[in-house]
Structures are given as structure tokens and as C-alpha cells.
Amino acid sequence: MDAVILEQVLGSIHNWFTRDTYDVSGCEIVDGQLPASVSVPDGVWYRIQGSYLNDGMHLKGDESEGLTDETFDGTITTHIIPKALLAIVQEITDWCAKYGADANSPYQSESFGGYSYSKGSGFAGQSGVSGWQAAFAGRFRQWRKLS
């Protein structure tokens, strides 16, 4: 699952499913590991903020967790995200791999030398939202919070 897409989804629905927040000063990430003072169980998503090298969403225990060693002041927040929402985020990740280049293209249509191309209207919503946001917008209603 793409952690960047997960972070975009949580931000777009204004719901981070926050569990615990640790304000850290002089937090040391050594050998790609969080300090023992920050309790994040394996399989739990957490977000680092205030770091130069590790900001963003991470999945504890995932091989691609990829933390870079550093010392920083900021926050580490755990998130208890419903499995149903994570399944949709995986669908979005797959959708982006398949349609992302077309959906993000600035061209609606083009033609030259007997070739013609028109982008279907399925990528852009009436609100001007396009890409996965338009394709999956209705599926987030139950988790959306007011900003």
C-alpha cells in the first residue's frame, strides 16, 4: 500500500483516526528504528511530523518502513485506521498504477496525423476534482469529518 496515498486520503477526509500522540524532543531514530519511548505495535500506521528526513505515514514492522537515522523535535502519532478504509486505499493504489498517468495528464484530447484521443469524463468530477479523488469520492462518506 502506498503511504503517500494513505496520507492524502486521510487528509482529504479530515479524519486521521488518531490514537496516541507523542511529543518528542531530541527523538533519535537509530538503525531505522523508533526509540523505545515511543510505543508503536507492529502492523500499526503512524505519522511522523517535524522531521527533516522521515515526515509522513509509516507502517510499523513493514520492510519498506525505511526510516532514516536522525535526531529531531516533533510528533509521532499512531492511527487506528479501519480495515475497510485501508482496503479502499489499496484499490486507489492499484487504480493509480493503472490509470494515474492518464488521469494526471493535462490534455483532455489531442489529434494529429490521423490519430485522435479523447479522455473519458470519468476522471474529472463536476467539482473540478480529478483522478482517484473523483473516482473514489463517494466511498469515503462514512469516514469524512468536517474540516
N, CA, C and O atoms as a GROMACS GRO file, in nm:
protein
  588
    1MET      N    1   0.085  -0.118   0.000
    1MET     CA    2   0.000   0.000   0.000
    1MET      C    3   0.089   0.124   0.000
    1MET      O    4   0.194   0.125   0.064
    2ASP      N    5   0.048   0.223  -0.070
    2ASP     CA    6   0.125   0.346  -0.082
    2ASP      C    7   0.095   0.439   0.036
    2ASP      O    8  -0.018   0.485   0.052
    3ALA      N    9   0.197   0.466   0.119
    3ALA     CA   10   0.179   0.551   0.238
    3ALA      C   11   0.145   0.695   0.199
    3ALA      O   12   0.074   0.763   0.273
    4VAL      N   13   0.195   0.742   0.085
    4VAL     CA   14   0.165   0.878   0.041
    4VAL      C   15   0.017   0.890   0.006
    4VAL      O   16  -0.047   0.988   0.043
    5ILE      N   17  -0.037   0.792  -0.063
    5ILE     CA   18  -0.180   0.794  -0.096
    5ILE      C   19  -0.263   0.785   0.032
    5ILE      O   20  -0.364   0.854   0.044
    6LEU      N   21  -0.222   0.700   0.126
    6LEU     CA   22  -0.294   0.690   0.253
    6LEU      C   23  -0.298   0.826   0.322
    6LEU      O   24  -0.404   0.868   0.371
    7GLU      N   25  -0.186   0.896   0.325
    7GLU     CA   26  -0.181   1.027   0.389
    7GLU      C   27  -0.272   1.126   0.316
    7GLU      O   28  -0.339   1.208   0.379
    8GLN      N   29  -0.275   1.120   0.183
    8GLN     CA   30  -0.363   1.208   0.105
    8GLN      C   31  -0.510   1.177   0.134
    8GLN      O   32  -0.591   1.269   0.146
    9VAL      N   33  -0.544   1.050   0.143
    9VAL     CA   34  -0.683   1.012   0.171
    9VAL      C   35  -0.725   1.062   0.309
    9VAL      O   36  -0.830   1.124   0.322
   10LEU      N   37  -0.642   1.036   0.411
   10LEU     CA   38  -0.678   1.081   0.546
   10LEU      C   39  -0.690   1.232   0.553
   10LEU      O   40  -0.780   1.284   0.621
   11GLY      N   41  -0.603   1.303   0.485
   11GLY     CA   42  -0.612   1.449   0.481
   11GLY      C   43  -0.737   1.496   0.409
   11GLY      O   44  -0.800   1.593   0.451
   12SER      N   45  -0.774   1.427   0.301
   12SER     CA   46  -0.890   1.471   0.223
   12SER      C   47  -1.022   1.446   0.296
   12SER      O   48  -1.119   1.518   0.273
   13ILE      N   49  -1.026   1.344   0.383
   13ILE     CA   50  -1.150   1.318   0.458
   13ILE      C   51  -1.148   1.385   0.596
   13ILE      O   52  -1.243   1.374   0.673
   14HIS      N   53  -1.038   1.454   0.626
   14HIS     CA   54  -1.023   1.526   0.754
   14HIS      C   55  -1.041   1.434   0.873
   14HIS      O   56  -1.097   1.473   0.976
   15ASN      N   57  -0.992   1.311   0.859
   15ASN     CA   58  -1.007   1.212   0.966
   15ASN      C   59  -0.879   1.130   0.970
   15ASN      O   60  -0.849   1.055   0.877
   16TRP      N   61  -0.804   1.144   1.078
   16TRP     CA   62  -0.675   1.076   1.090
   16TRP      C   63  -0.683   0.953   1.179
   16TRP      O   64  -0.583   0.882   1.193
   17PHE      N   65  -0.797   0.927   1.241
   17PHE     CA   66  -0.814   0.810   1.328
   17PHE      C   67  -0.701   0.804   1.431
   17PHE      O   68  -0.641   0.700   1.454
   18THR      N   69  -0.675   0.919   1.493
   18THR     CA   70  -0.564   0.933   1.587
   18THR      C   71  -0.588   0.853   1.713
   18THR      O   72  -0.698   0.854   1.769
   19ARG      N   73  -0.484   0.783   1.757
   19ARG     CA   74  -0.491   0.706   1.882
   19ARG      C   75  -0.403   0.772   1.988
   19ARG      O   76  -0.455   0.823   2.087
   20ASP      N   77  -0.272   0.772   1.967
   20ASP     CA   78  -0.179   0.829   2.064
   20ASP      C   79  -0.087   0.927   1.992
   20ASP      O   80  -0.047   0.906   1.877
   21THR      N   81  -0.055   1.036   2.061
   21THR     CA   82   0.040   1.132   2.007
   21THR      C   83   0.154   1.151   2.105
   21THR      O   84   0.132   1.177   2.224
   22TYR      N   85   0.275   1.137   2.056
   22TYR     CA   86   0.395   1.154   2.137
   22TYR      C   87   0.465   1.281   2.091
   22TYR      O   88   0.509   1.291   1.976
   23ASP      N   89   0.476   1.380   2.180
   23ASP     CA   90   0.558   1.498   2.152
   23ASP      C   91   0.701   1.460   2.186
   23ASP      O   92   0.732   1.427   2.300
   24VAL      N   93   0.786   1.465   2.086
   24VAL     CA   94   0.924   1.419   2.106
   24VAL      C   95   1.021   1.535   2.088
   24VAL      O   96   1.010   1.613   1.993
   25SER      N   97   1.114   1.544   2.178
   25SER     CA   98   1.221   1.643   2.170
   25SER      C   99   1.352   1.566   2.173
   25SER      O  100   1.378   1.489   2.266
   26GLY      N  101   1.433   1.587   2.074
   26GLY     CA  102   1.557   1.512   2.065
   26GLY      C  103   1.533   1.365   2.034
   26GLY      O  104   1.610   1.279   2.077
   27CYS      N  105   1.427   1.337   1.960
   27CYS     CA  106   1.394   1.199   1.923
   27CYS      C  107   1.502   1.143   1.832
   27CYS      O  108   1.535   1.203   1.728
   28GLU      N  109   1.558   1.031   1.870
   28GLU     CA  110   1.665   0.969   1.791
   28GLU      C  111   1.614   0.844   1.721
   28GLU      O  112   1.570   0.749   1.784
   29ILE      N  113   1.623   0.846   1.590
   29ILE     CA  114   1.597   0.727   1.511
   29ILE      C  115   1.734   0.668   1.480
   29ILE      O  116   1.816   0.731   1.412
   30VAL      N  117   1.758   0.548   1.530
   30VAL     CA  118   1.888   0.482   1.515
   30VAL      C  119   1.865   0.346   1.449
   30VAL      O  120   1.776   0.271   1.488
   31ASP      N  121   1.946   0.317   1.350
   31ASP     CA  122   1.934   0.191   1.275
   31ASP      C  123   1.793   0.173   1.219
   31ASP      O  124   1.743   0.061   1.212
   32GLY      N  125   1.729   0.285   1.180
   32GLY     CA  126   1.596   0.279   1.120
   32GLY      C  127   1.485   0.245   1.217
   32GLY      O  128   1.376   0.208   1.174
   33GLN      N  129   1.510   0.256   1.348
   33GLN     CA  130   1.412   0.219   1.449
   33GLN      C  131   1.369   0.339   1.534
   33GLN      O  132   1.450   0.426   1.566
   34LEU      N  133   1.240   0.341   1.568
   34LEU     CA  134   1.191   0.442   1.661
   34LEU      C  135   1.251   0.417   1.799
   34LEU      O  136   1.286   0.303   1.830
   35PRO      N  137   1.262   0.521   1.882
   35PRO     CA  138   1.311   0.498   2.019
   35PRO      C  139   1.211   0.416   2.100
   35PRO      O  140   1.091   0.417   2.072
   36ALA      N  141   1.261   0.346   2.201
   36ALA     CA  142   1.176   0.261   2.286
   36ALA      C  143   1.069   0.342   2.359
   36ALA      O  144   0.966   0.287   2.398
   37SER      N  145   1.091   0.472   2.378
   37SER     CA  146   0.995   0.556   2.449
   37SER      C  147   0.867   0.581   2.368
   37SER      O  148   0.768   0.628   2.422
   38VAL      N  149   0.871   0.548   2.240
   38VAL     CA  150   0.754   0.563   2.154
   38VAL      C  151   0.700   0.423   2.124
   38VAL      O  152   0.762   0.345   2.052
   39SER      N  153   0.584   0.393   2.181
   39SER     CA  154   0.528   0.259   2.170
   39SER      C  155   0.434   0.249   2.050
   39SER      O  156   0.321   0.297   2.054
   40VAL      N  157   0.484   0.186   1.944
   40VAL     CA  158   0.402   0.162   1.825
   40VAL      C  159   0.406   0.012   1.797
   40VAL      O  160   0.512  -0.040   1.760
   41PRO      N  161   0.294  -0.058   1.814
   41PRO     CA  162   0.293  -0.202   1.786
   41PRO      C  163   0.310  -0.232   1.637
   41PRO      O  164   0.273  -0.150   1.552
   42ASP      N  165   0.365  -0.348   1.606
   42ASP     CA  166   0.376  -0.391   1.467
   42ASP      C  167   0.239  -0.392   1.401
   42ASP      O  168   0.139  -0.429   1.464
   43GLY      N  169   0.235  -0.353   1.275
   43GLY     CA  170   0.111  -0.352   1.198
   43GLY      C  171   0.027  -0.227   1.216
   43GLY      O  172  -0.082  -0.219   1.161
   44VAL      N  173   0.077  -0.129   1.293
   44VAL     CA  174   0.003  -0.006   1.318
   44VAL      C  175   0.064   0.108   1.235
   44VAL      O  176   0.186   0.123   1.228
   45TRP      N  177  -0.024   0.186   1.173
   45TRP     CA  178   0.022   0.303   1.098
   45TRP      C  179   0.055   0.416   1.196
   45TRP      O  180  -0.016   0.436   1.294
   46TYR      N  181   0.162   0.488   1.168
   46TYR     CA  182   0.198   0.605   1.248
   46TYR      C  183   0.250   0.714   1.155
   46TYR      O  184   0.294   0.688   1.043
   47ARG      N  185   0.242   0.838   1.206
   47ARG     CA  186   0.280   0.954   1.126
   47ARG      C  187   0.385   1.033   1.202
   47ARG      O  188   0.368   1.064   1.320
   48ILE      N  189   0.493   1.066   1.133
   48ILE     CA  190   0.598   1.149   1.190
   48ILE      C  191   0.582   1.289   1.132
   48ILE      O  192   0.565   1.307   1.012
   49GLN      N  193   0.588   1.388   1.221
   49GLN     CA  194   0.584   1.529   1.178
   49GLN      C  195   0.695   1.604   1.249
   49GLN      O  196   0.721   1.581   1.368
   50GLY      N  197   0.761   1.695   1.177
   50GLY     CA  198   0.867   1.775   1.234
   50GLY      C  199   1.006   1.723   1.204
   50GLY      O  200   1.105   1.778   1.250
   51SER      N  201   1.013   1.618   1.127
   51SER     CA  202   1.139   1.555   1.091
   51SER      C  203   1.186   1.610   0.956
   51SER      O  204   1.105   1.644   0.870
   52TYR      N  205   1.316   1.617   0.938
   52TYR     CA  206   1.368   1.655   0.807
   52TYR      C  207   1.364   1.539   0.708
   52TYR      O  208   1.341   1.559   0.589
   53LEU      N  209   1.385   1.417   0.758
   53LEU     CA  210   1.405   1.303   0.670
   53LEU      C  211   1.294   1.198   0.673
   53LEU      O  212   1.289   1.114   0.584
   54ASN      N  213   1.207   1.201   0.772
   54ASN     CA  214   1.112   1.092   0.789
   54ASN      C  215   0.966   1.135   0.798
   54ASN      O  216   0.881   1.052   0.832
   55ASP      N  217   0.934   1.260   0.769
   55ASP     CA  218   0.795   1.304   0.777
   55ASP      C  219   0.705   1.215   0.691
   55ASP      O  220   0.743   1.173   0.582
   56GLY      N  221   0.586   1.188   0.743
   56GLY     CA  222   0.488   1.113   0.666
   56GLY      C  223   0.440   0.990   0.739
   56GLY      O  224   0.475   0.966   0.855
   57MET      N  225   0.360   0.911   0.667
   57MET     CA  226   0.300   0.789   0.721
   57MET      C  227   0.396   0.672   0.706
   57MET      O  228   0.468   0.660   0.606
   58HIS      N  229   0.396   0.586   0.808
   58HIS     CA  230   0.479   0.465   0.807
   58HIS      C  231   0.399   0.352   0.869
   58HIS      O  232   0.313   0.376   0.954
   59LEU      N  233   0.426   0.230   0.827
   59LEU     CA  234   0.364   0.112   0.884
   59LEU      C  235   0.467   0.040   0.968
   59LEU      O  236   0.568  -0.008   0.915
   60LYS      N  237   0.444   0.031   1.098
   60LYS     CA  238   0.540  -0.031   1.189
   60LYS      C  239   0.559  -0.178   1.153
   60LYS      O  240   0.462  -0.254   1.139
   61GLY      N  241   0.686  -0.217   1.139
   61GLY     CA  242   0.719  -0.354   1.108
   61GLY      C  243   0.724  -0.386   0.960
   61GLY      O  244   0.764  -0.496   0.922
   62ASP      N  245   0.684  -0.291   0.875
   62ASP     CA  246   0.688  -0.312   0.730
   62ASP      C  247   0.831  -0.297   0.681
   62ASP      O  248   0.901  -0.205   0.724
   63GLU      N  249   0.876  -0.386   0.592
   63GLU     CA  250   1.013  -0.377   0.541
   63GLU      C  251   1.039  -0.245   0.471
   63GLU      O  252   1.153  -0.196   0.469
   64SER      N  253   0.934  -0.187   0.412
   64SER     CA  254   0.953  -0.060   0.341
   64SER      C  255   0.938   0.060   0.434
   64SER      O  256   0.930   0.174   0.388
   65GLU      N  257   0.934   0.034   0.566
   65GLU     CA  258   0.921   0.143   0.663
   65GLU      C  259   1.027   0.249   0.636
   65GLU      O  260   0.998   0.368   0.638
   66GLY      N  261   1.149   0.205   0.611
   66GLY     CA  262   1.255   0.290   0.560
   66GLY      C  263   1.286   0.416   0.637
   66GLY      O  264   1.304   0.522   0.576
   67LEU      N  265   1.294   0.409   0.768
   67LEU     CA  266   1.329   0.529   0.844
   67LEU      C  267   1.478   0.557   0.828
   67LEU      O  268   1.561   0.466   0.828
   68THR      N  269   1.508   0.684   0.814
   68THR     CA  270   1.646   0.729   0.802
   68THR      C  271   1.692   0.780   0.938
   68THR      O  272   1.619   0.853   1.005
   69ASP      N  273   1.811   0.742   0.979
   69ASP     CA  274   1.864   0.783   1.109
   69ASP      C  275   1.873   0.935   1.117
   69ASP      O  276   1.925   1.000   1.027
   70GLU      N  277   1.822   0.990   1.227
   70GLU     CA  278   1.829   1.134   1.253
   70GLU      C  279   1.781   1.162   1.394
   70GLU      O  280   1.725   1.075   1.460
   71THR      N  281   1.804   1.283   1.439
   71THR     CA  282   1.751   1.334   1.565
   71THR      C  283   1.663   1.454   1.530
   71THR      O  284   1.705   1.542   1.454
   72PHE      N  285   1.542   1.458   1.585
   72PHE     CA  286   1.451   1.567   1.551
   72PHE      C  287   1.357   1.598   1.667
   72PHE      O  288   1.343   1.519   1.760
   73ASP      N  289   1.294   1.714   1.660
   73ASP     CA  290   1.188   1.755   1.753
   73ASP      C  291   1.058   1.757   1.674
   73ASP      O  292   1.053   1.816   1.566
   74GLY      N  293   0.955   1.692   1.724
   74GLY     CA  294   0.828   1.690   1.653
   74GLY      C  295   0.727   1.602   1.722
   74GLY      O  296   0.725   1.594   1.845
   75THR      N  297   0.643   1.536   1.643
   75THR     CA  298   0.543   1.445   1.698
   75THR      C  299   0.543   1.314   1.621
   75THR      O  300   0.575   1.308   1.502
   76ILE      N  301   0.506   1.209   1.693
   76ILE     CA  302   0.480   1.079   1.633
   76ILE      C  303   0.341   1.039   1.680
   76ILE      O  304   0.315   1.030   1.800
   77THR      N  305   0.253   1.015   1.585
   77THR     CA  306   0.113   0.987   1.615
   77THR      C  307   0.075   0.850   1.560
   77THR      O  308   0.104   0.819   1.444
   78THR      N  309   0.011   0.769   1.642
   78THR     CA  310  -0.040   0.640   1.594
   78THR      C  311  -0.183   0.659   1.544
   78THR      O  312  -0.257   0.745   1.592
   79HIS      N  313  -0.220   0.577   1.446
   79HIS     CA  314  -0.351   0.588   1.382
   79HIS      C  315  -0.416   0.450   1.376
   79HIS      O  316  -0.354   0.353   1.332
   80ILE      N  317  -0.540   0.442   1.419
   80ILE     CA  318  -0.616   0.318   1.414
   80ILE      C  319  -0.714   0.332   1.297
   80ILE      O  320  -0.826   0.383   1.313
   81ILE      N  321  -0.671   0.287   1.181
   81ILE     CA  322  -0.746   0.307   1.057
   81ILE      C  323  -0.830   0.182   1.028
   81ILE      O  324  -0.777   0.071   1.029
   82PRO      N  325  -0.961   0.200   1.003
   82PRO     CA  326  -1.046   0.084   0.975
   82PRO      C  327  -0.996   0.002   0.856
   82PRO      O  328  -0.948   0.057   0.757
   83LYS      N  329  -1.007  -0.130   0.868
   83LYS     CA  330  -0.962  -0.219   0.760
   83LYS      C  331  -1.037  -0.191   0.629
   83LYS      O  332  -0.978  -0.201   0.521
   84ALA      N  333  -1.164  -0.155   0.639
   84ALA     CA  334  -1.242  -0.126   0.517
   84ALA      C  335  -1.183  -0.006   0.443
   84ALA      O  336  -1.178  -0.004   0.320
   85LEU      N  337  -1.139   0.095   0.518
   85LEU     CA  338  -1.078   0.212   0.455
   85LEU      C  339  -0.942   0.175   0.396
   85LEU      O  340  -0.908   0.220   0.286
   86LEU      N  341  -0.864   0.094   0.466
   86LEU     CA  342  -0.735   0.051   0.412
   86LEU      C  343  -0.753  -0.029   0.283
   86LEU      O  344  -0.670  -0.021   0.193
   87ALA      N  345  -0.861  -0.106   0.273
   87ALA     CA  346  -0.890  -0.181   0.151
   87ALA      C  347  -0.916  -0.085   0.035
   87ALA      O  348  -0.873  -0.110  -0.078
   88ILE      N  349  -0.988   0.024   0.062
   88ILE     CA  350  -1.014   0.123  -0.043
   88ILE      C  351  -0.884   0.191  -0.083
   88ILE      O  352  -0.862   0.216  -0.202
   89VAL      N  353  -0.799   0.222   0.013
   89VAL     CA  354  -0.670   0.285  -0.018
   89VAL      C  355  -0.586   0.190  -0.107
   89VAL      O  356  -0.516   0.237  -0.196
   90GLN      N  357  -0.593   0.060  -0.082
   90GLN     CA  358  -0.522  -0.034  -0.168
   90GLN      C  359  -0.582  -0.032  -0.309
   90GLN      O  360  -0.507  -0.040  -0.407
   91GLU      N  361  -0.714  -0.023  -0.321
   91GLU     CA  362  -0.777  -0.011  -0.453
   91GLU      C  363  -0.730   0.115  -0.524
   91GLU      O  364  -0.704   0.113  -0.645
   92ILE      N  365  -0.717   0.225  -0.449
   92ILE     CA  366  -0.670   0.350  -0.508
   92ILE      C  367  -0.526   0.334  -0.555
   92ILE      O  368  -0.491   0.381  -0.664
   93THR      N  369  -0.443   0.269  -0.475
   93THR     CA  370  -0.304   0.245  -0.514
   93THR      C  371  -0.299   0.168  -0.645
   93THR      O  372  -0.223   0.203  -0.735
   94ASP      N  373  -0.380   0.064  -0.656
   94ASP     CA  374  -0.385  -0.015  -0.779
   94ASP      C  375  -0.439   0.069  -0.896
   94ASP      O  376  -0.388   0.060  -1.007
   95TRP      N  377  -0.542   0.149  -0.869
   95TRP     CA  378  -0.602   0.234  -0.971
   95TRP      C  379  -0.499   0.333  -1.023
   95TRP      O  380  -0.489   0.354  -1.144
   96CYS      N  381  -0.422   0.393  -0.933
   96CYS     CA  382  -0.320   0.491  -0.974
   96CYS      C  383  -0.212   0.425  -1.060
   96CYS      O  384  -0.162   0.486  -1.154
   97ALA      N  385  -0.176   0.302  -1.026
   97ALA     CA  386  -0.076   0.231  -1.107
   97ALA      C  387  -0.128   0.207  -1.248
   97ALA      O  388  -0.051   0.211  -1.344
   98LYS      N  389  -0.258   0.184  -1.261
   98LYS     CA  390  -0.316   0.154  -1.391
   98LYS      C  391  -0.355   0.279  -1.470
   98LYS      O  392  -0.330   0.286  -1.591
   99TYR      N  393  -0.417   0.377  -1.403
   99TYR     CA  394  -0.474   0.492  -1.473
   99TYR      C  395  -0.409   0.626  -1.438
   99TYR      O  396  -0.443   0.728  -1.498
  100GLY      N  397  -0.316   0.627  -1.344
  100GLY     CA  398  -0.262   0.753  -1.294
  100GLY      C  399  -0.205   0.844  -1.399
  100GLY      O  400  -0.230   0.965  -1.395
  101ALA      N  401  -0.129   0.791  -1.492
  101ALA     CA  402  -0.067   0.875  -1.595
  101ALA      C  403  -0.173   0.943  -1.681
  101ALA      O  404  -0.161   1.061  -1.713
  102ASP      N  405  -0.278   0.868  -1.718
  102ASP     CA  406  -0.384   0.926  -1.799
  102ASP      C  407  -0.466   1.027  -1.720
  102ASP      O  408  -0.500   1.133  -1.772
  103ALA      N  409  -0.496   0.995  -1.595
  103ALA     CA  410  -0.578   1.083  -1.512
  103ALA      C  411  -0.507   1.214  -1.482
  103ALA      O  412  -0.572   1.318  -1.468
  104ASN      N  413  -0.374   1.211  -1.471
  104ASN     CA  414  -0.299   1.332  -1.437
  104ASN      C  415  -0.252   1.409  -1.559
  104ASN      O  416  -0.186   1.513  -1.546
  105SER      N  417  -0.284   1.360  -1.677
  105SER     CA  418  -0.244   1.428  -1.800
  105SER      C  419  -0.317   1.562  -1.810
  105SER      O  420  -0.436   1.570  -1.778
  106PRO      N  421  -0.248   1.667  -1.854
  106PRO     CA  422  -0.314   1.797  -1.869
  106PRO      C  423  -0.402   1.802  -1.994
  106PRO      O  424  -0.474   1.900  -2.014
  107TYR      N  425  -0.398   1.700  -2.077
  107TYR     CA  426  -0.471   1.701  -2.204
  107TYR      C  427  -0.602   1.626  -2.193
  107TYR      O  428  -0.607   1.513  -2.146
  108GLN      N  429  -0.710   1.691  -2.237
  108GLN     CA  430  -0.840   1.627  -2.244
  108GLN      C  431  -0.855   1.552  -2.375
  108GLN      O  432  -0.921   1.448  -2.382
  109SER      N  433  -0.794   1.607  -2.482
  109SER     CA  434  -0.796   1.541  -2.612
  109SER      C  435  -0.682   1.596  -2.696
  109SER      O  436  -0.629   1.704  -2.670
  110GLU      N  437  -0.647   1.518  -2.795
  110GLU     CA  438  -0.545   1.562  -2.890
  110GLU      C  439  -0.565   1.487  -3.020
  110GLU      O  440  -0.622   1.378  -3.023
  111SER      N  441  -0.518   1.547  -3.127
  111SER     CA  442  -0.524   1.478  -3.256
  111SER      C  443  -0.412   1.531  -3.345
  111SER      O  444  -0.380   1.650  -3.343
  112PHE      N  445  -0.356   1.443  -3.420
  112PHE     CA  446  -0.254   1.480  -3.518
  112PHE      C  447  -0.233   1.364  -3.614
  112PHE      O  448  -0.237   1.248  -3.574
  113GLY      N  449  -0.212   1.395  -3.741
  113GLY     CA  450  -0.180   1.295  -3.843
  113GLY      C  451  -0.272   1.174  -3.846
  113GLY      O  452  -0.225   1.062  -3.860
  114GLY      N  453  -0.402   1.195  -3.834
  114GLY     CA  454  -0.495   1.084  -3.840
  114GLY      C  455  -0.517   1.014  -3.706
  114GLY      O  456  -0.600   0.924  -3.696
  115TYR      N  457  -0.443   1.056  -3.603
  115TYR     CA  458  -0.459   0.998  -3.469
  115TYR      C  459  -0.545   1.093  -3.386
  115TYR      O  460  -0.526   1.214  -3.391
  116SER      N  461  -0.636   1.038  -3.310
  116SER     CA  462  -0.722   1.119  -3.224
  116SER      C  463  -0.738   1.050  -3.090
  116SER      O  464  -0.748   0.927  -3.083
  117TYR      N  465  -0.739   1.130  -2.984
  117TYR     CA  466  -0.752   1.077  -2.848
  117TYR      C  467  -0.839   1.171  -2.768
  117TYR      O  468  -0.820   1.292  -2.773
  118SER      N  469  -0.934   1.117  -2.694
  118SER     CA  470  -1.016   1.196  -2.601
  118SER      C  471  -1.023   1.123  -2.469
  118SER      O  472  -1.049   1.003  -2.463
  119LYS      N  473  -1.000   1.199  -2.364
  119LYS     CA  474  -1.008   1.142  -2.229
  119LYS      C  475  -1.154   1.130  -2.191
  119LYS      O  476  -1.232   1.224  -2.211
  120GLY      N  477  -1.192   1.018  -2.136
  120GLY     CA  478  -1.329   0.999  -2.090
  120GLY      C  479  -1.361   1.094  -1.976
  120GLY      O  480  -1.271   1.145  -1.910
  121SER      N  481  -1.488   1.117  -1.954
  121SER     CA  482  -1.529   1.210  -1.848
  121SER      C  483  -1.522   1.146  -1.710
  121SER      O  484  -1.551   1.213  -1.611
  122GLY      N  485  -1.486   1.019  -1.700
  122GLY     CA  486  -1.483   0.950  -1.572
  122GLY      C  487  -1.371   0.995  -1.480
  122GLY      O  488  -1.372   0.960  -1.362
  123PHE      N  489  -1.275   1.072  -1.531
  123PHE     CA  490  -1.162   1.114  -1.449
  123PHE      C  491  -1.188   1.243  -1.375
  123PHE      O  492  -1.126   1.267  -1.271
  124ALA      N  493  -1.276   1.327  -1.423
  124ALA     CA  494  -1.298   1.456  -1.359
  124ALA      C  495  -1.442   1.469  -1.311
  124ALA      O  496  -1.536   1.441  -1.385
  125GLY      N  497  -1.457   1.511  -1.189
  125GLY     CA  498  -1.591   1.531  -1.133
  125GLY      C  499  -1.641   1.672  -1.161
  125GLY      O  500  -1.566   1.756  -1.211
  126GLN      N  501  -1.765   1.698  -1.128
  126GLN     CA  502  -1.823   1.829  -1.152
  126GLN      C  503  -1.758   1.937  -1.068
  126GLN      O  504  -1.760   2.054  -1.104
  127SER      N  505  -1.699   1.898  -0.954
  127SER     CA  506  -1.636   1.997  -0.867
  127SER      C  507  -1.497   2.035  -0.914
  127SER      O  508  -1.431   2.117  -0.850
  128GLY      N  509  -1.451   1.976  -1.024
  128GLY     CA  510  -1.317   2.003  -1.073
  128GLY      C  511  -1.214   1.907  -1.015
  128GLY      O  512  -1.097   1.913  -1.052
  129VAL      N  513  -1.257   1.820  -0.927
  129VAL     CA  514  -1.169   1.721  -0.869
  129VAL      C  515  -1.147   1.614  -0.975
  129VAL      O  516  -1.240   1.574  -1.044
  130SER      N  517  -1.024   1.567  -0.987
  130SER     CA  518  -0.996   1.466  -1.088
  130SER      C  519  -0.914   1.353  -1.028
  130SER      O  520  -0.878   1.356  -0.910
  131GLY      N  521  -0.884   1.255  -1.110
  131GLY     CA  522  -0.802   1.144  -1.068
  131GLY      C  523  -0.873   1.054  -0.970
  131GLY      O  524  -0.995   1.040  -0.975
  132TRP      N  525  -0.797   0.992  -0.879
  132TRP     CA  526  -0.856   0.898  -0.784
  132TRP      C  527  -0.957   0.967  -0.693
  132TRP      O  528  -1.051   0.904  -0.646
  133GLN      N  529  -0.937   1.099  -0.666
  133GLN     CA  530  -1.031   1.169  -0.579
  133GLN      C  531  -1.172   1.167  -0.637
  133GLN      O  532  -1.269   1.150  -0.564
  134ALA      N  533  -1.182   1.183  -0.769
  134ALA     CA  534  -1.314   1.180  -0.833
  134ALA      C  535  -1.366   1.038  -0.844
  134ALA      O  536  -1.484   1.012  -0.823
  135ALA      N  537  -1.276   0.945  -0.878
  135ALA     CA  538  -1.318   0.806  -0.899
  135ALA      C  539  -1.366   0.739  -0.770
  135ALA      O  540  -1.451   0.651  -0.775
  136PHE      N  541  -1.312   0.782  -0.654
  136PHE     CA  542  -1.344   0.715  -0.528
  136PHE      C  543  -1.417   0.805  -0.428
  136PHE      O  544  -1.439   0.764  -0.314
  137ALA      N  545  -1.455   0.924  -0.467
  137ALA     CA  546  -1.511   1.024  -0.374
  137ALA      C  547  -1.627   0.971  -0.290
  137ALA      O  548  -1.631   0.994  -0.169
  138GLY      N  549  -1.720   0.904  -0.351
  138GLY     CA  550  -1.839   0.858  -0.280
  138GLY      C  551  -1.812   0.749  -0.177
  138GLY      O  552  -1.897   0.723  -0.092
  139ARG      N  553  -1.698   0.685  -0.185
  139ARG     CA  554  -1.670   0.572  -0.097
  139ARG      C  555  -1.618   0.613   0.040
  139ARG      O  556  -1.602   0.528   0.128
  140PHE      N  557  -1.590   0.742   0.060
  140PHE     CA  558  -1.534   0.789   0.186
  140PHE      C  559  -1.636   0.855   0.277
  140PHE      O  560  -1.601   0.895   0.388
  141ARG      N  561  -1.758   0.868   0.235
  141ARG     CA  562  -1.859   0.945   0.309
  141ARG      C  563  -1.870   0.905   0.456
  141ARG      O  564  -1.879   0.992   0.542
  142GLN      N  565  -1.870   0.777   0.484
  142GLN     CA  566  -1.893   0.732   0.623
  142GLN      C  567  -1.781   0.772   0.717
  142GLN      O  568  -1.802   0.774   0.838
  143TRP      N  569  -1.661   0.805   0.664
  143TRP     CA  570  -1.549   0.842   0.749
  143TRP      C  571  -1.517   0.991   0.746
  143TRP      O  572  -1.436   1.039   0.825
  144ARG      N  573  -1.580   1.064   0.654
  144ARG     CA  574  -1.545   1.205   0.636
  144ARG      C  575  -1.589   1.288   0.757
  144ARG      O  576  -1.699   1.269   0.810
  145LYS      N  577  -1.501   1.379   0.798
  145LYS     CA  578  -1.534   1.474   0.905
  145LYS      C  579  -1.530   1.615   0.846
  145LYS      O  580  -1.463   1.640   0.746
  146LEU      N  581  -1.602   1.706   0.910
  146LEU     CA  582  -1.594   1.845   0.868
  146LEU      C  583  -1.456   1.898   0.901
  146LEU      O  584  -1.398   1.860   1.002
  147SER      N  585  -1.404   1.985   0.817
  147SER     CA  586  -1.267   2.034   0.839
  147SER      C  587  -1.257   2.129   0.955
  147SER      O  588  -1.148   2.177   0.985
   0.00000   0.00000   0.00000
